[in-house]
Amino acid sequence: MSQQSATAEEYSQEVTDETLMLAYSRGNASAFEQLYQRHKNVVFRYFTKQCASIAIAEELCHDTWLKLINNHSSYTVTAQFRTYLFTIARNILIDYRQKKSTTNEENANENLELSVTNRSLATENLQLAEALTKNITALPANQREIFLLKQESGFTIEQIAKITAQQKEQVKSSWRYALQRLRKGLSHYV
C-alpha cells in the first residue's frame, strides 16, 4: 500500500504528530485527518477560553486549520507539532484582536461576567466552576493566555515561551502572577 493511499485509521497513536505532518506535507490527506482528530478539541478549547463567543471561537479554529492547510507544503520539523499548531492559533487570535476594536471586546467580556454573576447557581460545584471561569476571564490577556496554554493545553513553560515568543523567565513570571490572582479570587472556595 502506498503512502498516498493510507487511511487515517491506519495511523496508530504511536505515529508522532511530526511524522503525520510530514506525510501531509508530501500530499497524504489522511495524515491531516489524523492530526485534526487528535488536536481539534484542544484548539477549540483554547479559543473558547480566549473569546466571549462560541461562534468566534469556531471561526478562529477554522482559520487556524485553514492556515495550516495552506502552508502544509512548507512544513519542516523545527519543534513539536503542537508548538507549531499553537503558534498558528495564537497568531490567528492576535490578528483577530487587532482587527476587532478593544472596546467591543471589553464590552463582551463585561457582559459575560455580568451574566455569570446574575445567574442563580444550583450547586456549589457549579458556583466554583463559574467563579473559576470569571477569574480566568479577569486575568490580564498575557497571563490568561499563558495559564490556558499550560492548564488547558498541557504545554511546558519552555514550549509556551516558544509559542508566545517570550523569554522563559517572562512566561514563568506571568504564570506565577496568574496563579496568585486565581488563588486570591478563589480564596472563598478553598
ROSE-869917 format. One record per residue (C-alpha): residue in three letters; x, y, z. Coordinates in nm, 2 decimals. Example, Ala and Ser with C-alpha at 12.3 -4.5 7.8 and 13.67 -1.06 7.14 Angstrom:
<node><residu>Ala</residu><east>1.23</east><north>-0.45</north><up>0.78</up></node>
<node><residu>Ser</residu><east>1.37</east><north>-0.11</north><up>0.71</up></node>
END
This chain:
<node><residu>Met</residu><east>0.00</east><north>0.00</north><up>0.00</up></node>
<node><residu>Ser</residu><east>0.14</east><north>0.34</north><up>-0.10</up></node>
<node><residu>Gln</residu><east>0.19</east><north>0.63</north><up>0.14</up></node>
<node><residu>Gln</residu><east>-0.08</east><north>0.82</north><up>-0.06</up></node>
<node><residu>Ser</residu><east>-0.35</east><north>0.56</north><up>-0.01</up></node>
<node><residu>Ala</residu><east>-0.31</east><north>0.51</north><up>0.36</up></node>
<node><residu>Thr</residu><east>-0.62</east><north>0.59</north><up>0.56</up></node>
<node><residu>Ala</residu><east>-0.65</east><north>0.78</north><up>0.89</up></node>
<node><residu>Glu</residu><east>-0.74</east><north>0.46</north><up>1.07</up></node>
<node><residu>Glu</residu><east>-0.41</east><north>0.30</north><up>0.96</up></node>
<node><residu>Tyr</residu><east>-0.21</east><north>0.56</north><up>1.15</up></node>
<node><residu>Ser</residu><east>-0.19</east><north>0.45</north><up>1.51</up></node>
<node><residu>Gln</residu><east>-0.15</east><north>0.67</north><up>1.81</up></node>
<node><residu>Glu</residu><east>0.22</east><north>0.56</north><up>1.81</up></node>
<node><residu>Val</residu><east>0.29</east><north>0.77</north><up>1.50</up></node>
<node><residu>Thr</residu><east>0.41</east><north>1.11</north><up>1.60</up></node>
<node><residu>Asp</residu><east>0.24</east><north>1.43</north><up>1.51</up></node>
<node><residu>Glu</residu><east>0.55</east><north>1.54</north><up>1.33</up></node>
<node><residu>Thr</residu><east>0.56</east><north>1.23</north><up>1.12</up></node>
<node><residu>Leu</residu><east>0.19</east><north>1.28</north><up>1.03</up></node>
<node><residu>Met</residu><east>0.25</east><north>1.64</north><up>0.94</up></node>
<node><residu>Leu</residu><east>0.55</east><north>1.55</north><up>0.72</up></node>
<node><residu>Ala</residu><east>0.33</east><north>1.29</north><up>0.54</up></node>
<node><residu>Tyr</residu><east>0.06</east><north>1.55</north><up>0.49</up></node>
<node><residu>Ser</residu><east>0.32</east><north>1.80</north><up>0.36</up></node>
<node><residu>Arg</residu><east>0.40</east><north>1.53</north><up>0.09</up></node>
<node><residu>Gly</residu><east>0.04</east><north>1.51</north><up>-0.01</up></node>
<node><residu>Asn</residu><east>-0.12</east><north>1.25</north><up>0.22</up></node>
<node><residu>Ala</residu><east>-0.46</east><north>1.39</north><up>0.31</up></node>
<node><residu>Ser</residu><east>-0.54</east><north>1.11</north><up>0.56</up></node>
<node><residu>Ala</residu><east>-0.24</east><north>1.21</north><up>0.77</up></node>
<node><residu>Phe</residu><east>-0.40</east><north>1.55</north><up>0.81</up></node>
<node><residu>Glu</residu><east>-0.73</east><north>1.39</north><up>0.92</up></node>
<node><residu>Gln</residu><east>-0.55</east><north>1.21</north><up>1.20</up></node>
<node><residu>Leu</residu><east>-0.38</east><north>1.53</north><up>1.31</up></node>
<node><residu>Tyr</residu><east>-0.71</east><north>1.71</north><up>1.31</up></node>
<node><residu>Gln</residu><east>-0.88</east><north>1.44</north><up>1.51</up></node>
<node><residu>Arg</residu><east>-0.60</east><north>1.45</north><up>1.77</up></node>
<node><residu>His</residu><east>-0.59</east><north>1.82</north><up>1.82</up></node>
<node><residu>Lys</residu><east>-0.93</east><north>1.98</north><up>1.72</up></node>
<node><residu>Asn</residu><east>-1.08</east><north>1.98</north><up>2.07</up></node>
<node><residu>Val</residu><east>-0.78</east><north>2.13</north><up>2.24</up></node>
<node><residu>Val</residu><east>-0.75</east><north>2.41</north><up>1.98</up></node>
<node><residu>Phe</residu><east>-1.12</east><north>2.48</north><up>2.02</up></node>
<node><residu>Arg</residu><east>-1.10</east><north>2.49</north><up>2.40</up></node>
<node><residu>Tyr</residu><east>-0.81</east><north>2.73</north><up>2.36</up></node>
<node><residu>Phe</residu><east>-1.02</east><north>2.97</north><up>2.16</up></node>
<node><residu>Thr</residu><east>-1.34</east><north>2.93</north><up>2.37</up></node>
<node><residu>Lys</residu><east>-1.14</east><north>3.03</north><up>2.68</up></node>
<node><residu>Gln</residu><east>-1.00</east><north>3.34</north><up>2.50</up></node>
<node><residu>Cys</residu><east>-1.32</east><north>3.46</north><up>2.33</up></node>
<node><residu>Ala</residu><east>-1.66</east><north>3.57</north><up>2.46</up></node>
<node><residu>Ser</residu><east>-1.84</east><north>3.39</north><up>2.18</up></node>
<node><residu>Ile</residu><east>-1.85</east><north>3.02</north><up>2.06</up></node>
<node><residu>Ala</residu><east>-1.91</east><north>3.15</north><up>1.71</up></node>
<node><residu>Ile</residu><east>-1.59</east><north>3.35</north><up>1.72</up></node>
<node><residu>Ala</residu><east>-1.40</east><north>3.05</north><up>1.86</up></node>
<node><residu>Glu</residu><east>-1.53</east><north>2.83</north><up>1.58</up></node>
<node><residu>Glu</residu><east>-1.43</east><north>3.09</north><up>1.32</up></node>
<node><residu>Leu</residu><east>-1.08</east><north>3.12</north><up>1.47</up></node>
<node><residu>Cys</residu><east>-1.04</east><north>2.74</north><up>1.48</up></node>
<node><residu>His</residu><east>-1.14</east><north>2.73</north><up>1.12</up></node>
<node><residu>Asp</residu><east>-0.89</east><north>2.99</north><up>1.03</up></node>
<node><residu>Thr</residu><east>-0.61</east><north>2.81</north><up>1.22</up></node>
<node><residu>Trp</residu><east>-0.67</east><north>2.48</north><up>1.04</up></node>
<node><residu>Leu</residu><east>-0.70</east><north>2.66</north><up>0.71</up></node>
<node><residu>Lys</residu><east>-0.37</east><north>2.84</north><up>0.76</up></node>
<node><residu>Leu</residu><east>-0.21</east><north>2.50</north><up>0.84</up></node>
<node><residu>Ile</residu><east>-0.36</east><north>2.35</north><up>0.53</up></node>
<node><residu>Asn</residu><east>-0.24</east><north>2.65</north><up>0.31</up></node>
<node><residu>Asn</residu><east>0.11</east><north>2.62</north><up>0.45</up></node>
<node><residu>His</residu><east>0.14</east><north>2.24</north><up>0.47</up></node>
<node><residu>Ser</residu><east>0.39</east><north>2.21</north><up>0.18</up></node>
<node><residu>Ser</residu><east>0.65</east><north>2.43</north><up>0.35</up></node>
<node><residu>Tyr</residu><east>0.63</east><north>2.25</north><up>0.69</up></node>
<node><residu>Thr</residu><east>0.96</east><north>2.15</north><up>0.84</up></node>
<node><residu>Val</residu><east>1.02</east><north>1.99</north><up>1.19</up></node>
<node><residu>Thr</residu><east>1.18</east><north>2.27</north><up>1.40</up></node>
<node><residu>Ala</residu><east>0.97</east><north>2.20</north><up>1.71</up></node>
<node><residu>Gln</residu><east>0.69</east><north>1.97</north><up>1.83</up></node>
<node><residu>Phe</residu><east>0.39</east><north>1.98</north><up>1.60</up></node>
<node><residu>Arg</residu><east>0.17</east><north>2.11</north><up>1.89</up></node>
<node><residu>Thr</residu><east>0.40</east><north>2.41</north><up>1.93</up></node>
<node><residu>Tyr</residu><east>0.38</east><north>2.48</north><up>1.56</up></node>
<node><residu>Leu</residu><east>0.00</east><north>2.45</north><up>1.57</up></node>
<node><residu>Phe</residu><east>-0.05</east><north>2.67</north><up>1.87</up></node>
<node><residu>Thr</residu><east>0.19</east><north>2.93</north><up>1.73</up></node>
<node><residu>Ile</residu><east>-0.05</east><north>2.95</north><up>1.43</up></node>
<node><residu>Ala</residu><east>-0.35</east><north>2.96</north><up>1.67</up></node>
<node><residu>Arg</residu><east>-0.20</east><north>3.24</north><up>1.88</up></node>
<node><residu>Asn</residu><east>-0.12</east><north>3.44</north><up>1.57</up></node>
<node><residu>Ile</residu><east>-0.47</east><north>3.40</north><up>1.44</up></node>
<node><residu>Leu</residu><east>-0.60</east><north>3.52</north><up>1.78</up></node>
<node><residu>Ile</residu><east>-0.37</east><north>3.82</north><up>1.77</up></node>
<node><residu>Asp</residu><east>-0.48</east><north>3.91</north><up>1.42</up></node>
<node><residu>Tyr</residu><east>-0.84</east><north>3.88</north><up>1.53</up></node>
<node><residu>Arg</residu><east>-0.79</east><north>4.11</north><up>1.83</up></node>
<node><residu>Gln</residu><east>-0.61</east><north>4.37</north><up>1.62</up></node>
<node><residu>Lys</residu><east>-0.90</east><north>4.38</north><up>1.37</up></node>
<node><residu>Lys</residu><east>-1.16</east><north>4.40</north><up>1.65</up></node>
<node><residu>Ser</residu><east>-1.19</east><north>4.72</north><up>1.85</up></node>
<node><residu>Thr</residu><east>-1.08</east><north>4.68</north><up>2.21</up></node>
<node><residu>Thr</residu><east>-1.40</east><north>4.85</north><up>2.32</up></node>
<node><residu>Asn</residu><east>-1.62</east><north>4.58</north><up>2.16</up></node>
<node><residu>Glu</residu><east>-1.42</east><north>4.30</north><up>2.32</up></node>
<node><residu>Glu</residu><east>-1.42</east><north>4.47</north><up>2.67</up></node>
<node><residu>Asn</residu><east>-1.80</east><north>4.51</north><up>2.65</up></node>
<node><residu>Ala</residu><east>-1.84</east><north>4.14</north><up>2.55</up></node>
<node><residu>Asn</residu><east>-1.62</east><north>4.03</north><up>2.85</up></node>
<node><residu>Glu</residu><east>-1.82</east><north>4.26</north><up>3.08</up></node>
<node><residu>Asn</residu><east>-2.15</east><north>4.12</north><up>2.96</up></node>
<node><residu>Leu</residu><east>-2.02</east><north>3.77</north><up>3.00</up></node>
<node><residu>Glu</residu><east>-1.91</east><north>3.84</north><up>3.36</up></node>
<node><residu>Leu</residu><east>-2.25</east><north>4.00</north><up>3.44</up></node>
<node><residu>Ser</residu><east>-2.44</east><north>3.71</north><up>3.31</up></node>
<node><residu>Val</residu><east>-2.22</east><north>3.47</north><up>3.52</up></node>
<node><residu>Thr</residu><east>-2.28</east><north>3.69</north><up>3.83</up></node>
<node><residu>Asn</residu><east>-2.65</east><north>3.73</north><up>3.78</up></node>
<node><residu>Arg</residu><east>-2.73</east><north>3.36</north><up>3.73</up></node>
<node><residu>Ser</residu><east>-2.88</east><north>3.16</north><up>4.01</up></node>
<node><residu>Leu</residu><east>-2.64</east><north>2.87</north><up>4.09</up></node>
<node><residu>Ala</residu><east>-2.78</east><north>2.53</north><up>4.17</up></node>
<node><residu>Thr</residu><east>-2.48</east><north>2.36</north><up>4.33</up></node>
<node><residu>Glu</residu><east>-2.16</east><north>2.46</north><up>4.50</up></node>
<node><residu>Asn</residu><east>-1.96</east><north>2.29</north><up>4.22</up></node>
<node><residu>Leu</residu><east>-2.13</east><north>2.50</north><up>3.96</up></node>
<node><residu>Gln</residu><east>-2.05</east><north>2.81</north><up>4.17</up></node>
<node><residu>Leu</residu><east>-1.69</east><north>2.71</north><up>4.18</up></node>
<node><residu>Ala</residu><east>-1.67</east><north>2.64</north><up>3.81</up></node>
<node><residu>Glu</residu><east>-1.83</east><north>2.98</north><up>3.72</up></node>
<node><residu>Ala</residu><east>-1.60</east><north>3.16</north><up>3.97</up></node>
<node><residu>Leu</residu><east>-1.31</east><north>3.00</north><up>3.81</up></node>
<node><residu>Thr</residu><east>-1.43</east><north>3.10</north><up>3.46</up></node>
<node><residu>Lys</residu><east>-1.49</east><north>3.45</north><up>3.58</up></node>
<node><residu>Asn</residu><east>-1.14</east><north>3.48</north><up>3.74</up></node>
<node><residu>Ile</residu><east>-0.97</east><north>3.34</north><up>3.43</up></node>
<node><residu>Thr</residu><east>-1.16</east><north>3.59</north><up>3.22</up></node>
<node><residu>Ala</residu><east>-1.05</east><north>3.87</north><up>3.45</up></node>
<node><residu>Leu</residu><east>-0.68</east><north>3.78</north><up>3.42</up></node>
<node><residu>Pro</residu><east>-0.47</east><north>4.02</north><up>3.20</up></node>
<node><residu>Ala</residu><east>-0.46</east><north>3.89</north><up>2.84</up></node>
<node><residu>Asn</residu><east>-0.10</east><north>3.77</north><up>2.86</up></node>
<node><residu>Gln</residu><east>-0.15</east><north>3.59</north><up>3.20</up></node>
<node><residu>Arg</residu><east>-0.48</east><north>3.43</north><up>3.07</up></node>
<node><residu>Glu</residu><east>-0.31</east><north>3.31</north><up>2.75</up></node>
<node><residu>Ile</residu><east>-0.02</east><north>3.15</north><up>2.95</up></node>
<node><residu>Phe</residu><east>-0.25</east><north>3.00</north><up>3.20</up></node>
<node><residu>Leu</residu><east>-0.47</east><north>2.84</north><up>2.94</up></node>
<node><residu>Leu</residu><east>-0.17</east><north>2.71</north><up>2.73</up></node>
<node><residu>Lys</residu><east>-0.03</east><north>2.55</north><up>3.04</up></node>
<node><residu>Gln</residu><east>-0.35</east><north>2.42</north><up>3.21</up></node>
<node><residu>Glu</residu><east>-0.58</east><north>2.35</north><up>2.92</up></node>
<node><residu>Ser</residu><east>-0.33</east><north>2.25</north><up>2.65</up></node>
<node><residu>Gly</residu><east>-0.06</east><north>2.10</north><up>2.87</up></node>
<node><residu>Phe</residu><east>0.24</east><north>2.29</north><up>2.73</up></node>
<node><residu>Thr</residu><east>0.56</east><north>2.33</north><up>2.93</up></node>
<node><residu>Ile</residu><east>0.70</east><north>2.68</north><up>3.02</up></node>
<node><residu>Glu</residu><east>0.96</east><north>2.63</north><up>2.75</up></node>
<node><residu>Gln</residu><east>0.71</east><north>2.55</north><up>2.49</up></node>
<node><residu>Ile</residu><east>0.49</east><north>2.84</north><up>2.59</up></node>
<node><residu>Ala</residu><east>0.79</east><north>3.07</north><up>2.56</up></node>
<node><residu>Lys</residu><east>0.84</east><north>2.95</north><up>2.21</up></node>
<node><residu>Ile</residu><east>0.48</east><north>2.98</north><up>2.11</up></node>
<node><residu>Thr</residu><east>0.44</east><north>3.33</north><up>2.25</up></node>
<node><residu>Ala</residu><east>0.79</east><north>3.45</north><up>2.15</up></node>
<node><residu>Gln</residu><east>0.88</east><north>3.55</north><up>2.51</up></node>
<node><residu>Gln</residu><east>1.17</east><north>3.48</north><up>2.74</up></node>
<node><residu>Lys</residu><east>1.12</east><north>3.17</north><up>2.96</up></node>
<node><residu>Glu</residu><east>1.15</east><north>3.39</north><up>3.27</up></node>
<node><residu>Gln</residu><east>0.88</east><north>3.62</north><up>3.14</up></node>
<node><residu>Val</residu><east>0.65</east><north>3.32</north><up>3.10</up></node>
<node><residu>Lys</residu><east>0.73</east><north>3.19</north><up>3.44</up></node>
<node><residu>Ser</residu><east>0.66</east><north>3.53</north><up>3.60</up></node>
<node><residu>Ser</residu><east>0.32</east><north>3.56</north><up>3.42</up></node>
<node><residu>Trp</residu><east>0.23</east><north>3.20</north><up>3.52</up></node>
<node><residu>Arg</residu><east>0.32</east><north>3.28</north><up>3.88</up></node>
<node><residu>Tyr</residu><east>0.11</east><north>3.60</north><up>3.88</up></node>
<node><residu>Ala</residu><east>-0.18</east><north>3.43</north><up>3.72</up></node>
<node><residu>Leu</residu><east>-0.18</east><north>3.16</north><up>3.98</up></node>
<node><residu>Gln</residu><east>-0.16</east><north>3.42</north><up>4.26</up></node>
<node><residu>Arg</residu><east>-0.46</east><north>3.61</north><up>4.11</up></node>
<node><residu>Leu</residu><east>-0.66</east><north>3.30</north><up>4.08</up></node>
<node><residu>Arg</residu><east>-0.58</east><north>3.18</north><up>4.43</up></node>
<node><residu>Lys</residu><east>-0.69</east><north>3.52</north><up>4.57</up></node>
<node><residu>Gly</residu><east>-1.00</east><north>3.53</north><up>4.35</up></node>
<node><residu>Leu</residu><east>-1.10</east><north>3.17</north><up>4.46</up></node>
<node><residu>Ser</residu><east>-1.00</east><north>3.20</north><up>4.83</up></node>
<node><residu>His</residu><east>-1.37</east><north>3.19</north><up>4.93</up></node>
<node><residu>Tyr</residu><east>-1.39</east><north>2.83</north><up>4.78</up></node>
<node><residu>Val</residu><east>-1.05</east><north>2.69</north><up>4.90</up></node>
END
